[in-house]
């Protein structure tokens, strides 16, 4: 593969901000009903709008441990009812 082929396969996201979370980080999400979930981040994917799609595994409350959560956050790590765990 030549350098020209490699350059043509990039998707032009050199100006994307650094992801606010890494794999293994913890976030807290609150449902509309008021239930708070602690989530271990598994994957962070940048979107074209400059936000990030966060996919994580619920670790608390215990009865939801087999569930996954997906949410959108801004470059600062905050989103609707989502904040980093201190």
C-alpha positions in Angstrom: 0.0 0.0 0.0 1.4 3.4 -0.9 1.3 6.6 1.1 -1.3 8.0 -1.3 -3.6 5.1 -0.6 -3.2 5.5 3.2 -4.0 9.3 3.0 -7.1 8.6 0.9 -8.5 6.2 3.5 -8.4 8.7 6.4 -11.8 10.2 7.2 -10.6 13.8 7.8 -11.0 13.8 11.6 -7.7 15.3 12.4 -9.4 18.3 14.1 -11.5 16.2 16.4 -11.1 17.1 20.1 -9.7 14.5 22.4 -12.2 12.1 23.9 -13.4 13.1 27.3 -13.3 9.5 28.6 -11.1 6.5 28.1 -11.9 2.8 28.5 -12.3 2.0 32.1 -13.4 5.5 33.3 -16.5 5.7 35.4 -19.5 8.0 34.7 -22.8 8.6 36.5 -26.0 8.7 34.5 -29.4 9.5 35.9 -32.6 8.2 34.3 -35.7 10.4 33.9 -37.2 8.4 36.9 -34.3 9.5 39.1 -32.4 6.2 39.2 -28.6 6.8 39.3 -26.3 4.4 37.4 -22.6 4.0 37.7 -21.2 3.0 34.3 -17.8 1.7 33.3 -16.8 3.2 29.9 -16.1 0.5 27.3 -15.9 2.6 24.1 -16.0 6.3 23.1 -16.7 7.1 19.4 -16.5 10.7 18.0 -19.5 11.9 15.9 -19.6 14.3 13.0 -21.3 16.9 15.2 -18.3 17.1 17.6 -20.0 15.1 20.3 -19.0 11.7 21.5 -21.0 8.5 21.7 -20.2 6.7 24.9 -20.9 3.0 25.3 -20.6 1.5 28.8 -21.4 -1.4 31.1 -23.6 -0.7 34.1 -21.8 -1.6 37.4 -24.3 -0.1 39.9 -27.1 -0.8 40.9 -26.2 -4.4 41.1 -29.4 -5.7 39.5 -28.6 -3.9 36.2 -25.0 -5.2 35.8 -25.9 -7.2 32.7 -27.0 -4.0 30.9 -25.3 -1.6 28.5 -25.8 2.1 28.3 -25.2 4.3 25.3 -25.4 8.1 25.5 -24.0 11.2 23.8 -21.7 13.6 25.6 -20.0 16.8 24.6 -16.3 17.4 24.4 -16.4 18.4 28.1 -17.7 15.0 29.2 -21.2 16.2 30.2 -24.4 15.3 28.5 -28.1 15.1 29.4 -28.1 13.6 32.9 -24.4 12.4 32.5 -21.4 13.5 34.5 -18.0 12.1 35.4 -17.6 10.3 38.7 -15.1 12.1 40.9 
